[in-house]
Amino acid sequence: MTARTAGIILVLAAVPALSACATTASDAAPGPTSQVNHCQAAPGQAFIGQTASTQTGAAMLRATNAAEIRWVPPRTMVTMEFKYGRLTVGYDDAMTIASVACS
């Protein structure tokens, strides 16, 4: 077997393994047009200035119709990806809610 033949066999052997990592239309995440963002940030603005707590978070989820909440502590970096139905709540060192957004 020549080096070239061995190289071709190696490449062909790797193709099935690499194709398992590929994303197809059937397993890809739905695009923005197929998702509905039920989160409404406007009612959440009433919580700014309140103390961040489990109870406040539950009330915010109900008020904003969000599916989940992401608490953002002070001086914390967060990813900027948009996630439908997620409420992002920032608070300060005194645990006072400073920002509310659907993201």
C-alpha positions as CSV (number, residue, x, y, z in Angstrom):
1,M,0.0,0.0,0.0
2,T,1.4,3.4,-0.9
3,A,1.4,6.5,1.3
4,R,-1.2,8.1,-0.9
5,T,-3.6,5.1,-0.7
6,A,-3.2,5.0,3.0
7,G,-4.0,8.7,3.2
8,I,-7.1,8.3,1.1
9,I,-8.3,5.4,3.3
10,L,-7.6,7.5,6.4
11,V,-9.7,10.4,5.1
12,L,-12.5,8.2,4.0
13,A,-12.6,6.5,7.4
14,A,-12.9,9.9,9.1
15,V,-15.9,11.1,7.1
16,P,-18.5,9.1,9.0
17,A,-17.1,10.2,12.3
18,L,-17.1,13.9,11.2
19,S,-20.6,13.7,9.8
20,A,-22.0,12.8,13.2
21,C,-21.0,16.3,14.3
22,A,-22.8,18.0,11.5
23,T,-26.1,19.7,12.3
24,T,-29.0,18.9,10.0
25,A,-32.2,20.8,9.5
26,S,-34.1,18.3,11.6
27,D,-31.9,18.6,14.7
28,A,-31.0,22.3,14.5
29,A,-32.6,24.7,16.9
30,P,-35.6,26.4,15.5
31,G,-35.1,29.9,14.1
32,P,-36.5,33.1,15.4
33,T,-39.5,32.9,13.1
34,S,-40.7,29.6,14.6
35,Q,-40.3,30.7,18.3
36,V,-42.6,32.9,20.2
37,N,-41.2,35.2,22.9
38,H,-43.8,35.3,25.6
39,C,-41.6,37.4,27.9
40,Q,-42.9,40.9,28.4
41,A,-40.3,43.2,30.1
42,A,-42.7,46.1,30.7
43,P,-44.5,44.6,33.8
44,G,-41.1,43.6,35.2
45,Q,-40.0,47.3,35.4
46,A,-42.2,47.6,38.5
47,F,-39.8,45.3,40.4
48,I,-36.8,47.7,40.0
49,G,-35.8,48.8,43.4
50,Q,-37.2,45.7,45.2
51,T,-35.0,43.2,46.9
52,A,-33.9,40.2,44.7
53,S,-35.1,37.0,46.2
54,T,-36.7,33.7,45.3
55,Q,-40.2,35.1,46.0
56,T,-39.5,38.2,44.0
57,G,-38.2,36.1,41.1
58,A,-41.3,33.9,41.1
59,A,-43.5,37.1,41.1
60,M,-41.5,38.5,38.2
61,L,-41.9,35.3,36.2
62,R,-45.6,35.4,36.6
63,A,-45.8,39.2,35.8
64,T,-43.7,39.0,32.7
65,N,-44.9,35.6,31.5
66,A,-41.3,34.5,31.1
67,A,-40.3,30.8,31.1
68,E,-37.1,31.2,33.1
69,I,-35.1,33.8,34.9
70,R,-31.4,34.7,34.8
71,W,-30.1,36.5,37.8
72,V,-27.1,38.7,37.1
73,P,-25.0,39.6,40.1
74,P,-23.0,42.9,40.2
75,R,-19.8,43.0,38.1
76,T,-20.7,39.8,36.3
77,M,-20.3,39.3,32.6
78,V,-23.0,37.4,30.8
79,T,-23.4,36.0,27.3
80,M,-25.2,38.2,24.8
81,E,-27.2,35.6,23.1
82,F,-30.9,36.1,23.0
83,K,-33.0,33.3,24.4
84,Y,-36.7,33.4,23.9
85,G,-38.8,33.4,27.1
86,R,-35.9,34.3,29.4
87,L,-36.0,37.2,31.9
88,T,-32.7,38.7,32.8
89,V,-32.6,40.5,36.1
90,G,-29.6,42.5,37.3
91,Y,-29.1,43.5,40.9
92,D,-26.5,45.4,42.9
93,D,-24.4,44.7,46.0
94,A,-27.4,45.4,48.3
95,M,-29.4,42.8,46.4
96,T,-31.6,45.6,44.9
97,I,-33.0,44.9,41.4
98,A,-31.4,47.3,39.0
99,S,-32.5,46.1,35.6
100,V,-35.1,43.8,34.0
101,A,-35.0,42.7,30.4
102,C,-36.3,39.9,28.2
103,S,-33.2,38.3,26.8
